[in-house]
Amino acid sequence: MKKKSSWPYIIIGAIILNIIAAIYTVYLSLDYPADNDESFFMPYQDVERNYEELKQKAANFDKYYNLQITNPSTKLKVNYKKAYIVDDSLNITLQNLKTSNDDIKIKAKLTRPHTKKEDANLNLELKNNSIILNTKELAEGRWNLLLQLSLNDDTSKFYKIEFCKKQCSSNK
């Protein structure tokens, strides 16, 4: 009797596993495609096209204002980025450096890092140099606050603030 070789089965199995892995990768990428990143409240093509202008507007904004967050912070084990720990509110202070003009326009969006299902546009206001985001009703876990602060057409800046409601599971 001839002994059968198992190599053809291993090769066919490896090819099938690679095809399954490729299909699964495409499936995962469709859930959160990179071109849907809205950190600048515009499509990435517009950000790419106007990046130098956005940098200049941010530099102009930095001449007039300094943004500080008073909540305690931690480093996430997931991506080693700074995240703020919140219970009831996220407290943002906007220190006025040079101007007396308090007509700051705020565009804000609350989102989760892994899904768009809970995205919400917010109406935040600057009161006494503070922006307070009430987080009492939010589910526990990681959140992103996307902000655009504008003084005029030539002075604006985008912020992406990551925070955790209660304790992040990645930091326990």
C-alpha positions in Angstrom: 0.0 0.0 0.0 1.1 3.5 -0.9 1.3 6.1 1.9 -0.8 9.2 0.9 0.8 12.7 1.3 -1.1 15.3 3.2 0.6 18.3 1.5 -2.1 18.9 -1.1 -4.7 19.2 1.7 -2.5 21.6 3.6 -1.9 23.8 0.5 -5.6 23.9 -0.3 -6.5 24.6 3.3 -4.0 27.5 3.4 -5.5 29.0 0.2 -9.0 28.8 1.6 -8.0 30.4 4.9 -6.3 33.3 3.0 -9.5 33.9 1.0 -11.6 33.8 4.2 -9.2 36.2 5.9 -9.3 38.6 3.0 -13.1 38.6 2.9 -13.2 39.2 6.6 -10.8 42.1 6.3 -12.9 43.8 3.7 -16.0 43.2 5.9 -14.3 44.9 8.8 -13.1 47.9 6.7 -16.6 48.6 5.4 -17.8 49.0 9.0 -15.5 52.1 9.6 -13.8 53.2 6.4 -10.9 55.7 6.8 -12.5 58.2 4.4 -15.3 58.7 6.8 -13.1 60.2 9.5 -14.8 63.5 10.3 -12.3 65.0 12.7 -12.3 68.2 10.6 -16.1 68.2 9.9 -15.3 67.8 6.2 -14.3 65.1 3.8 -10.7 64.0 3.9 -10.2 65.2 0.3 -11.0 68.8 1.4 -8.7 68.5 4.4 -5.9 67.2 2.2 -6.4 70.0 -0.3 -6.6 72.8 2.3 -4.2 71.4 5.0 -1.8 74.4 4.9 -4.7 76.8 5.2 -6.1 74.8 8.2 -2.7 74.9 9.9 -2.4 78.7 9.4 -5.9 79.2 10.9 -5.0 77.0 13.9 -1.8 79.0 14.4 -3.8 82.2 14.3 -6.2 80.7 16.9 -3.4 79.8 19.2 -2.3 83.4 19.3 -5.6 84.3 20.9 -6.7 81.3 22.9 -5.3 78.4 24.9 -7.6 75.4 25.5 -7.3 73.5 28.8 -9.2 70.5 30.2 -9.5 70.3 34.0 -10.6 66.7 34.2 -7.9 64.1 35.3 -6.2 62.3 32.5 -4.7 58.9 31.8 -2.9 57.1 29.0 -5.0 54.5 27.3 -3.4 51.1 27.0 -5.1 50.6 23.6 -3.4 53.4 21.7 -1.2 55.1 24.3 -3.1 58.4 23.8 -4.2 60.8 26.5 -7.8 60.4 27.6 -9.7 62.3 30.2 -11.7 60.5 32.9 -15.2 61.9 33.4 -18.1 61.2 35.7 -20.7 63.9 35.2 -19.1 66.4 33.0 -16.1 67.3 30.8 -14.8 70.7 31.7 -13.0 72.7 29.0 -11.5 76.1 29.8 -10.7 78.5 27.0 -8.1 81.0 28.2 -8.3 84.3 26.4 -4.7 85.5 25.7 -5.1 88.7 23.6 -8.6 89.5 22.5 -11.7 90.7 24.2 -13.9 89.3 21.5 -15.9 86.4 23.0 -17.9 85.6 19.8 -16.5 82.2 19.5 -18.5 79.9 17.3 -18.5 76.3 18.5 -19.2 73.3 16.3 -19.2 70.0 18.2 -19.9 66.4 17.6 -19.9 63.5 20.1 -18.9 60.1 18.8 -17.4 56.8 19.8 -14.1 55.6 18.4 -15.4 52.3 17.1 -18.9 53.1 15.7 -21.0 56.0 14.2 -24.3 54.6 15.6 -24.2 56.9 18.6 -22.9 60.1 16.9 -24.6 63.3 18.0 -24.1 66.9 16.9 -24.1 69.1 20.0 -25.0 72.7 20.8 -22.3 73.8 23.2 -21.8 77.4 24.4 -18.9 79.3 25.9 -19.9 80.7 29.3 -17.4 82.5 31.5 -14.5 81.1 29.3 -15.8 77.5 29.9 -17.4 74.8 27.8 -19.1 72.2 29.9 -20.2 68.9 28.3 -22.8 67.1 30.5 -21.9 63.4 30.4 -24.5 62.1 32.9 -26.6 60.4 30.3 -23.7 58.8 28.3 -23.0 55.1 28.4 -19.7 54.1 30.0 -16.7 53.6 27.8 -14.6 55.6 25.4 -15.9 58.7 23.6 -14.5 61.4 21.3 -15.5 65.0 21.4 -14.8 66.8 18.1 -14.7 70.5 18.3 -14.2 73.4 15.9 -13.7 76.7 17.6 -13.9 79.7 15.3 -13.3 83.4 16.0 -13.6 84.5 12.3 -12.9 83.1 8.8 -9.1 83.3 9.4 -8.9 82.0 13.0 -10.2 78.6 13.9 -9.0 75.3 15.3 -10.1 71.7 15.4 -9.8 69.6 18.5 -10.3 65.9 19.0 -10.7 65.2 22.7 -10.9 61.6 23.9 -12.5 60.8 27.2 -13.8 57.9 29.2 -17.0 57.8 31.1 -16.1 56.3 34.5 -13.1 54.0 34.0 -12.0 52.8 30.6 -12.0 49.0 30.4 -8.5 49.2 28.8 -7.1 50.9 31.9 -8.5 48.6 34.6 
